[in-house]
Each structure stands twice: as C-alpha cells, then as structure tokens.
Amino acid sequence: MTAEVKTELVAGILTVTLARPDKKNALTNEMYGAIADAIEGASAGNVRVILVQGEGDSFTAGNDLGEFAAQAAGSGPAKRHVERLIHALANTNVPVVAAVQGKAVGVGTTMLLHCDYVLLSEDAQLITPFVNLALVPEAASTYLLPLRIGHARAFEMFAFGAPVSATNALAWGIANRVVPNAELRSEARRIAEMIAAKPSGSVTAMKQLMRDVARLVSQIDAERAIFSQRLQSAEAREAFAAFAEKRTPKFH
C-alpha cells in the first residue's frame, strides 16, 4: 500500500483516501494498484461499505499525465493497474459511497458511475477530457453514462470535456446529493454508517440484481482495447505534447 492511498477499516466501513493533495490526487500506477487491492480485498472480507474520498481541494485530477505521456511515447509500466481498479469496481458486491469535492477528472468521474451513493460538495466539477486528449472514455462509461443521463448529454460531456457543475450532476442523476464543502466528509460517513447498518446479505443481493456485471466487463474490455490503440496514435502524441507546451493542439 502506497502512502498516497490511505485505508482505514472501522465498524465494517473501509475508507479509501486519495492522499496526494499536492498533485490534486492525480493517480499514478502505484496508486491505482493500491486502490484495486483495497476494493478486491473488501469483496473477499468482512467489509460492509467502501467509502472513497480525497484529501485537499480536489477529489482527483485523474490519471497522472506524466505517466500517460510516457505510455503515448511507448514507455511506462508494463502492467497498468488502472485496469485492475476498473474491473474491481465493476465486480465488487460491496456498496461503494463516494465523497467528491473540487475537480473529479477522467476516471474521477467515470468511477462514480460504479458507485452506489455519490455525495458532491457544492464546488464539485465533473470533467471527462478523454476526446480532448485524443483518447476514448473508459470504465464502461460509454455504456453507463448515456444510460444514466441520455445520449445527448453524454456526448456533450465526452466530446467537449467541459466541467459539469454539482448542481447539474445532481439534476442529471449522476449524484445523490450536494452538500456544503464543510459537511462532505461527515455526511458521507453518516451515509456509509446507515448502509452498514442494513442487512448486508440483502444489500449485496440487491446490488447484484441491479447490475449486469458481464455487460460492464465486456464494455470495459472493448474500451480498453481502443484506448490502448489511441494512446499510441499520432493524435495522442500531439495532444500530450501540446499540453506539456501549454499550446493548442493541431489535429489537422
């Protein structure tokens, strides 16, 4: 377990905290592995609820772009733990609560589609910049997001990557509630405790019935194959170079 991901198990609630606030909780390969370990372990243990939160003023800036750029250049880690994390989220029978403040970028937004209860702070912004980076969305979001909010809104979120406010995310059905920033952690804990107090066998069975895991895994794998191809494309190299050089990319 890396120091940039903290875990704590109290009264059946496993709290997973992204703890890289100086980098807006941007996710490294090691962090993905640690979160995947926690979720996989929870599914096999006596955890009744998983609570995911982030330190600092952002939930997560998404994938560490330095690692993305390295992969686009043909290097980077041989085993990408983000795939383990996404599969763990899709497969877990344990209820997942998310407490989101500030920016939730990329996988920081798409992972919320696998959570069972999502609390947003008033300043939360959901951002899906995949196409802007010449990539494609992941985590089965190309299936789950249109299912949740409709094709038109999902296409706009993916194609333009503009921030979606907490108010709109709530109205569209991506989140359960919006709370003041100062109350986010305490309210998320209260919700997790309420779920943990329910009959866990019933909650687990309900969650299984509500989700078509085979369909999710199939979409995840299809997205991942295209994502990997896109990551090696000339357009992706241009997108990451433009980001590093603080200029507008030229895709033509």
C-alpha positions, 0 to 999 in steps of 0.5 A: 500500500502506497502512502498516497492511498490511505485505508482505514477499516472501522465498524465494517466501513473501509475508507479509501483516501486519495492522499496526494493533495499536492498533485490534486490526487492525480493517480499514478500506477502505484496508486491505482494498484493500491486502490484495486487491492483495497476494493478486491480485498473488501469483496473477499472480507468482512467489509460492509461499505467502501467509502472513497474520498480525497484529501485537499481541494480536489477529489482527483485530477485523474490519471497522472499525465506524466505517466500517460505521456510516457505510455503515448511515447511507448514507455511506462509500466508494463502492467497498468493497474488502472485496469485492475481498479476498473474491473474491481469496481465493476465486480465488487458486491460491496456498496461503494459511497463516494465523497467528491469535492473540487475537480473529479477528472477522467476516471474521477468521474467515470468511477462514480458511475460504479458507485452506489451513493455519490455525495458532491460538495457544492464546488464539485466539477465533473470533467471527462477530457478523454476526446480532448486528449485524443483518447476514448472514455473508459470504465464502461462509461460509454455504456453507463453514462448515456444510460444514466443521463441520455445520449445527448448529454453524454456526448456533450460531456465526452466530446467537449470535456467541459466541467459539469457543475454539482448542481447539474450532476445532481439534476442529471442523476449522476449524484445523490446529493450536494452538500456544503464543502464543510459537511462532505466528509461527515455526511458521507460517513453518516451515509456509509454508517446507515448502509452498514447498518442494513442487512448486508446479505440483502444489500449485496443481493440487491446490488447484484440484481441491479447490475449486469456485471458481464455487460460492464466487463465486456464494455470495459474490455472493448474500451480498453482495447481502443484506448490502448490503440489511441494512446499510441496514435499520432493524435495522442502524441500531439495532444500530450505534447501540446499540453506539456507546451501549454499550446493548442493542439493541431489535429489537422 
